[in-house]
Each structure stands twice: as structure tokens, then as C-alpha cells.
Amino acid sequence: MALFPILLGLASLGVPSLAMTSPWWENYDIKERYLCSEKGSVVLERNGSQAALFSGGSRATLFREPGEGPALIYRNDDLRLILRGDELTLERLPMKITCLRSEEV
């Protein structure tokens, strides 16, 4: 089975293929790598108001949703990202994948 369409299909969301880093002016405080089963990984850069998700040379920008729970939630029109401790959940309903933090980049 191919890696989850969220990870491979970022380009299909109108996201151009880019290098695995954000422009300096986006000022991301945290950059982490997550393993999504044995089939691949994603890099997440984030700050208090937005995040950039990288996979396979593609990039998606997501914006933080206000909330008071232990989870941080970022979303764009097609994708929802939920961060709870070392666990990252990517949702593009009805599909969902869970990834685990492997390192800070």
C-alpha cells in the first residue's frame, strides 16, 4: 500500500514542490521529524500561529485553531493536523494517519 495520500498528495492540493525548509520570515520556532509507520516521514515546522508540513518535497501551510485542550490543532482547507505530545495525527477525512516524533531537526 502506498504511503497515505496526505503525505504523497500534498502537490495535489496545489502545493508546489519545494525544498525542505521554510523561508526565514515565517520564523518557525520548532522543527521536528515524525515517522509515519515504516513507510515514510514528515517534517513539521511550527510556531504559535502557523505550521508548515513537508513530505516528499511538497509543503503545506496550516494555521492554528484556538483551543484550550492539551492538543495543538492546525488546519487548512483540506488538512487537519493534531499534535499531542510526541504524536502527530494528520486528517484528510475520511483518511487519517498517526505519526510519532523521531527527532528535532
N, C-alpha and C positions, 0 to 999 in steps of 0.2 A: 504494500500500500504506500502510495506517495505521501510525503510529509504533508501534514494538514494544509488545506488550501489557504488558510490565513497566512501561513508562513511563506508559501510559494507564490501566492496570488496577490501580493501587495501591488505589483505592477498592474494587475487587472483593475485595481481601484483607482487608476490614474496616477499612481505614484511612480515617478521616473526612477530608473536605476541610478544609484549614487554611491559614492564611497561610503565606507562605514564610519563616518563621523559627521557631526552637525557643524554648521557654521558657528564661529566664535560668538557672534552676537546673540545666539539663543541662550547662552550662559547656563548650561546644564550643570548642576552641582554633582550629580551622581551618574556613574556609567557602570552598568553591570551586565554580565553574560548569564543567560539562562539556558539550561539543557532541556529540550523538549523531547523526551524519550531518547532512544538511541538513534533517532533519525535526523536530528538537527539541533540547531541552537539559534537563539536570537540575542541581540544586544539591545538593552534598554538604557536610554539616556533620559534623565528626568530632573525636574526642579519642582517647586511648589505649585506651578500653574500649568505646565505642559510637559509632554514626553515625546520622544522620538523612538520608534521601534524599527530596528534594522534586521533584515533577513534576506539572505541570498542576493545581496547587492541592491535590495529595494528598501525604501524608507517610508514610514507612515508617521504623521504627526497627530497627536491626540491631545485633548485639553482636559484638565482636571475638573471633575464634578465635585461640587461641595458636598460634604457629608461628615457625620460625626462618629462613624464606626472605626474599628481597627484597620479596615482596609482602605487603601488609596484606589480611587477609580478614575481612569482616564478614558475618554471616548472621542471618536469622530463619527461621521455619518454611517460608516459601515462596521466599525470595530469597537469593541469594549475591552478594556484591559483592567484587571483587578489584581492588585498587589497586596498580599497578606504575608508579612514576614519574608521568608525565603521562597514563597510560592507565587508564581505569576500565572494567572488564568487569562487566556485570550478567548473572546467570544465573538463569533460572527454567526448568529443564530441561523439555523439550528445547530451549528458546529461549535465545538468547544475543545480547547486543549489546555493542559496544565503543564507548566514548566517549573524547574527548580533552579535556584540561583547556584551558579558554579564558581563565580569569581567576580571581583571588582576589576574593571578594565582600566 
